[in-house]
Amino acid sequence: MDIVNETIFIEIILLGFSSDPMINSGLFVLFFVIYIVTIFGNGLMICIVLLHPQLHIPMYYFLCILSILDLCYSTTVLPKLLADFFSTHRTILLGGCITQIYIILLVEGCECLLLATMAYDRYVAICRPLHYPILMRWSMCFKLTTLIFVTSFLMCTLPSLLSPITICYNQVNHFMCELLAFLKLSCDTISSSELEIFGISFFSLLLPFVLILVSYICILSSVLKIQSTGRSKAFSTCSSHLAVVGLYFGTAMLMYFGPSSHYSTNQEKYSSIFYVIISPLLNPLIYSLNNREIRNLCRTMIMRMVIIF
């Protein structure tokens, strides 16, 4: 997104949530705890996958990539948000604001495609187990990872780079530089930008979501045919992925499908909390709580850390 200033702005003002010091103090504690738990949970997940050879399989490899993306989400947004709670001059440099938008767009696209890839991985593992070693060999996993990042850049980030807008205002009713809120600073009508966002959202959100649904319909059909003992394990494996998909895609599609001018910025702001802050917090918790092997390894690693310190 090339920015052309009608009036020269060096900084963008972020209004955040409130100007009340008491409310900001409470929100600081809440989001600080969320940030620490997010860093600890995703960092622990990455360490567990990297340090234990029995987890060096495609399912946990993609889970590790998901944790890395979640760390990018949180680190891009939360440190600045925490600092702003005690600041009377909540500003961000224009260059920093644009960079934040690009990073969020890239990570959003990657996470959508990654969740679809994880659904495909579960489909092959459950529906075509004999072909799994061939279809999900390591060379294919690395190619899929490269494809995810390249496709996300071309589909989500590059269109913004090639679509310049002229901004006439520098005050954003948001806690971060988010694309829909930032478009409201434009001097011109944003109908063409809204149409572009809708088109990109169709390919980056709706298509991966449909692929996930198709994968799990096939999985459900196969699971219902197996014995009850295997059925319980398969449902447990897939339920965590479905929980992540429901939370992430639900809030993202609520925001991006439909013209942004028809929604209040407050609605966009509070919806952003779920997929930028809450989802990265819950992802490692959901996966670890639904996976006995991860739970046991987490318990062992935490006990070792406690002994060391």
C-alpha positions as CSV (number, residue, x, y, z in Angstrom):
1,M,0.0,0.0,0.0
2,D,1.8,3.1,-1.2
3,I,0.7,6.0,0.9
4,V,0.4,9.5,-0.7
5,N,-0.1,12.3,1.7
6,E,-2.4,15.2,0.8
7,T,-1.1,16.8,4.0
8,I,2.3,15.6,5.1
9,F,1.9,13.3,8.1
10,I,4.8,11.8,9.9
11,E,2.8,10.0,12.6
12,I,-0.5,8.2,12.9
13,I,-2.6,8.7,16.1
14,L,-4.1,5.5,17.6
15,L,-7.1,6.2,19.8
16,G,-6.9,2.8,21.5
17,F,-9.6,1.6,23.9
18,S,-10.0,4.4,26.5
19,S,-8.5,7.5,27.9
20,D,-9.5,6.6,31.5
21,P,-6.3,5.8,33.5
22,M,-8.1,3.2,35.7
23,I,-9.5,1.3,32.7
24,N,-6.1,1.5,30.9
25,S,-4.4,0.0,34.0
26,G,-6.8,-2.9,34.1
27,L,-6.5,-3.5,30.4
28,F,-2.7,-3.3,30.7
29,V,-2.7,-6.1,33.3
30,L,-5.1,-8.2,31.1
31,F,-3.2,-7.9,27.9
32,F,0.2,-8.2,29.6
33,V,-0.9,-11.6,31.0
34,I,-2.2,-12.6,27.6
35,Y,1.1,-11.6,26.0
36,I,3.2,-13.5,28.5
37,V,1.0,-16.7,28.2
38,T,1.1,-16.4,24.4
39,I,4.9,-16.1,24.3
40,F,5.3,-18.9,26.8
41,G,2.7,-21.2,25.3
42,N,3.8,-20.9,21.7
43,G,7.5,-20.8,22.6
44,L,7.1,-24.0,24.6
45,M,5.2,-25.7,21.7
46,I,8.1,-24.8,19.3
47,C,10.7,-26.1,21.8
48,I,8.8,-29.3,22.4
49,V,8.5,-30.1,18.7
50,L,12.1,-29.2,17.9
51,L,13.6,-31.1,20.9
52,H,11.7,-34.4,20.7
53,P,12.4,-36.6,17.6
54,Q,9.1,-38.5,18.1
55,L,7.3,-35.3,17.2
56,H,9.2,-34.8,13.9
57,I,6.2,-35.7,11.8
58,P,4.2,-33.4,9.4
59,M,1.3,-32.8,11.9
60,Y,3.6,-31.3,14.5
61,Y,5.8,-29.6,11.9
62,F,2.8,-27.6,10.8
63,L,1.8,-27.0,14.4
64,C,5.3,-25.5,14.9
65,I,4.8,-23.2,11.9
66,L,1.4,-22.1,13.4
67,S,3.1,-21.2,16.7
68,I,5.7,-19.1,14.8
69,L,3.0,-17.2,13.0
70,D,1.1,-16.6,16.3
71,L,4.3,-15.2,17.8
72,C,4.6,-12.8,14.8
73,Y,1.0,-11.7,15.4
74,S,1.4,-11.0,19.1
75,T,4.9,-9.4,18.8
76,T,3.7,-7.1,16.0
77,V,0.8,-5.7,18.0
78,L,0.9,-6.3,21.7
79,P,4.2,-4.5,22.8
80,K,3.0,-1.3,21.2
81,L,-0.5,-1.7,22.6
82,L,1.0,-2.2,26.2
83,A,3.1,0.9,25.9
84,D,0.1,3.0,24.7
85,F,-1.9,2.2,27.8
86,F,0.4,4.5,29.8
87,S,1.0,7.1,27.1
88,T,-0.9,10.3,26.6
89,H,0.5,10.6,23.1
90,R,-0.4,7.4,21.3
91,T,1.3,7.7,18.0
92,I,3.1,5.4,15.6
93,L,5.4,6.5,12.8
94,L,3.7,6.3,9.4
95,G,6.4,3.9,8.2
96,G,5.9,1.7,11.2
97,C,2.1,1.8,10.7
98,I,2.4,0.6,7.1
99,T,4.9,-2.1,8.1
100,Q,2.5,-3.3,10.8
101,I,-0.3,-3.5,8.2
102,Y,1.9,-5.5,5.8
103,I,3.0,-8.0,8.5
104,I,-0.5,-8.6,9.7
105,L,-1.7,-9.1,6.1
106,L,1.1,-11.6,5.4
107,V,0.5,-13.5,8.6
108,E,-3.2,-13.6,8.1
109,G,-2.9,-15.1,4.7
110,C,-0.3,-17.6,5.9
111,E,-2.4,-18.7,8.8
112,C,-5.5,-19.3,6.6
113,L,-3.5,-21.4,4.1
114,L,-1.7,-23.2,6.9
115,L,-4.9,-24.2,8.6
116,A,-6.2,-25.6,5.3
117,T,-3.0,-27.5,4.8
118,M,-3.3,-29.0,8.3
119,A,-6.8,-30.1,7.5
120,Y,-5.5,-31.8,4.3
121,D,-2.8,-33.5,6.5
122,R,-5.5,-34.9,8.8
123,Y,-7.6,-36.0,5.8
124,V,-4.7,-38.0,4.3
125,A,-3.7,-39.4,7.7
126,I,-7.2,-40.7,8.5
127,C,-8.8,-41.3,5.1
128,R,-5.7,-42.5,3.1
129,P,-3.3,-43.8,5.8
130,L,-1.4,-46.1,3.4
131,H,-0.6,-43.2,1.1
132,Y,0.4,-40.8,3.9
133,P,4.2,-41.5,3.8
134,I,4.1,-40.6,0.1
135,L,1.7,-37.7,0.0
136,M,3.1,-36.0,3.1
137,R,6.8,-36.8,2.8
138,W,9.1,-34.1,4.1
139,S,10.0,-32.7,0.7
140,M,6.3,-32.1,0.1
141,C,5.9,-30.5,3.5
142,F,8.7,-28.0,2.7
143,K,7.2,-27.3,-0.7
144,L,3.8,-26.6,0.9
145,T,5.3,-24.3,3.4
146,T,7.1,-22.3,0.7
147,L,3.9,-22.2,-1.3
148,I,2.0,-20.9,1.7
149,F,4.3,-17.9,2.3
150,V,4.7,-17.1,-1.4
151,T,0.9,-17.3,-2.1
152,S,0.1,-15.2,1.0
153,F,2.5,-12.5,-0.2
154,L,1.2,-12.5,-3.7
155,M,-2.4,-12.6,-2.7
156,C,-2.6,-10.5,0.5
157,T,0.4,-8.2,0.7
158,L,1.3,-7.4,-3.0
159,P,-2.1,-6.0,-3.9
160,S,-1.8,-3.5,-1.0
161,L,1.7,-2.5,-2.3
162,L,0.3,-1.9,-5.7
163,S,-2.8,0.1,-4.6
164,P,-1.7,3.6,-3.5
165,I,-4.2,5.7,-1.5
166,T,-4.1,9.4,-0.5
167,I,-4.6,10.0,3.2
168,C,-6.0,13.3,4.5
169,Y,-6.3,12.3,8.2
170,N,-4.0,10.8,10.7
171,Q,-6.3,9.6,13.5
172,V,-7.3,6.0,13.6
173,N,-10.0,4.6,16.0
174,H,-8.1,1.4,16.6
175,F,-5.4,0.0,18.9
176,M,-3.2,-1.0,15.9
177,C,-2.7,-0.2,12.2
178,E,-5.4,-2.4,10.7
179,L,-6.2,-2.3,7.0
180,L,-9.9,-1.6,7.2
181,A,-9.5,1.1,9.8
182,F,-6.6,2.7,7.9
183,L,-8.6,2.9,4.7
184,K,-10.9,5.4,6.5
185,L,-8.1,7.9,6.4
186,S,-8.3,8.1,2.6
187,C,-9.2,11.3,0.9
188,D,-11.0,9.5,-1.8
189,T,-13.9,7.1,-1.9
190,I,-12.9,3.6,-0.8
191,S,-15.5,1.6,-2.7
192,S,-12.9,0.2,-5.1
193,S,-10.6,-0.7,-2.2
194,E,-13.6,-2.5,-0.5
195,L,-14.2,-4.4,-3.7
196,E,-10.6,-5.4,-3.9
197,I,-10.6,-6.5,-0.2
198,F,-13.8,-8.6,-0.8
199,G,-12.1,-10.3,-3.8
200,I,-8.9,-11.1,-1.9
201,S,-11.0,-12.3,1.1
202,F,-12.8,-14.7,-1.1
203,F,-9.6,-16.4,-2.1
204,S,-7.7,-16.1,1.2
205,L,-10.5,-16.8,3.6
206,L,-13.5,-18.4,2.0
207,L,-11.7,-20.9,-0.3
208,P,-9.4,-22.2,2.5
209,F,-12.5,-22.5,4.8
210,V,-14.4,-24.5,2.2
211,L,-11.4,-26.8,1.7
212,I,-11.3,-27.3,5.4
213,L,-15.0,-28.1,5.5
214,V,-14.6,-30.6,2.6
215,S,-11.7,-32.3,4.3
216,Y,-13.6,-32.7,7.6
217,I,-16.7,-34.0,5.9
218,C,-14.5,-36.7,4.3
219,I,-12.8,-37.3,7.7
220,L,-16.2,-37.6,9.4
221,S,-17.4,-40.1,6.8
222,S,-14.3,-42.2,7.3
223,V,-14.4,-42.0,11.1
224,L,-17.9,-43.2,11.3
225,K,-16.9,-46.4,9.6
226,I,-14.1,-47.4,12.0
227,Q,-14.4,-49.0,15.4
228,S,-15.3,-47.0,18.5
229,T,-11.8,-47.0,20.0
230,G,-10.2,-45.6,16.8
231,R,-13.1,-43.3,16.3
232,S,-12.6,-41.6,19.7
233,K,-8.9,-41.0,19.0
234,A,-9.6,-39.6,15.5
235,F,-12.3,-37.2,16.9
236,S,-9.9,-36.0,19.6
237,T,-7.2,-35.3,17.0
238,C,-9.5,-33.3,14.8
239,S,-11.5,-31.4,17.4
240,S,-8.6,-29.2,18.3
241,H,-8.1,-28.1,14.7
242,L,-11.8,-27.4,14.3
243,A,-11.8,-25.2,17.4
244,V,-9.0,-23.1,16.0
245,V,-10.6,-22.9,12.6
246,G,-14.0,-21.8,14.1
247,L,-12.4,-19.1,16.2
248,Y,-10.0,-17.7,13.6
249,F,-12.1,-17.9,10.4
250,G,-15.3,-16.8,12.2
251,T,-14.0,-13.5,13.4
252,A,-11.9,-12.8,10.3
253,M,-14.8,-13.4,7.9
254,L,-17.0,-11.3,10.1
255,M,-14.7,-8.4,9.5
256,Y,-13.6,-8.8,5.9
257,F,-16.8,-9.9,4.1
258,G,-18.8,-6.8,3.4
259,P,-17.8,-3.1,2.8
260,S,-15.9,-1.7,5.7
261,S,-17.9,1.5,5.5
262,H,-20.9,-0.4,6.6
263,Y,-19.3,-1.4,9.9
264,S,-18.3,0.8,12.8
265,T,-14.6,1.1,13.5
266,N,-15.4,-0.1,17.1
267,Q,-16.8,-3.3,15.7
268,E,-13.7,-3.8,13.6
269,K,-11.5,-3.0,16.6
270,Y,-13.1,-5.5,18.9
271,S,-13.3,-8.2,16.3
272,S,-9.6,-7.8,15.7
273,I,-8.9,-8.8,19.3
274,F,-10.1,-12.3,18.7
275,Y,-8.0,-13.2,15.7
276,V,-4.9,-11.1,16.5
277,I,-4.7,-11.5,20.3
278,I,-7.0,-14.3,21.5
279,S,-6.4,-16.8,18.8
280,P,-2.6,-16.9,19.2
281,L,-3.2,-17.3,23.0
282,L,-5.6,-20.2,22.6
283,N,-3.9,-22.1,19.8
284,P,-1.2,-23.8,21.9
285,L,-3.6,-24.4,24.8
286,I,-6.2,-26.0,22.5
287,Y,-3.7,-28.3,20.8
288,S,-1.9,-29.3,24.0
289,L,-5.1,-29.9,26.0
290,N,-6.4,-32.2,23.2
291,N,-3.2,-34.2,22.8
292,R,-2.0,-36.5,25.5
293,E,1.6,-36.8,24.1
294,I,2.0,-33.0,24.0
295,R,0.5,-32.7,27.5
296,N,3.0,-35.2,28.9
297,L,6.0,-33.6,27.2
298,C,4.8,-30.1,28.4
299,R,4.6,-31.4,31.9
300,T,8.1,-32.9,31.7
301,M,9.7,-29.8,30.2
302,I,8.1,-27.5,32.7
303,M,9.3,-29.7,35.6
304,R,12.8,-29.6,34.2
305,M,12.7,-25.8,33.9
306,V,11.5,-25.5,37.5
307,I,14.3,-27.7,38.7
308,I,16.9,-25.7,36.8
309,F,15.7,-22.3,38.1
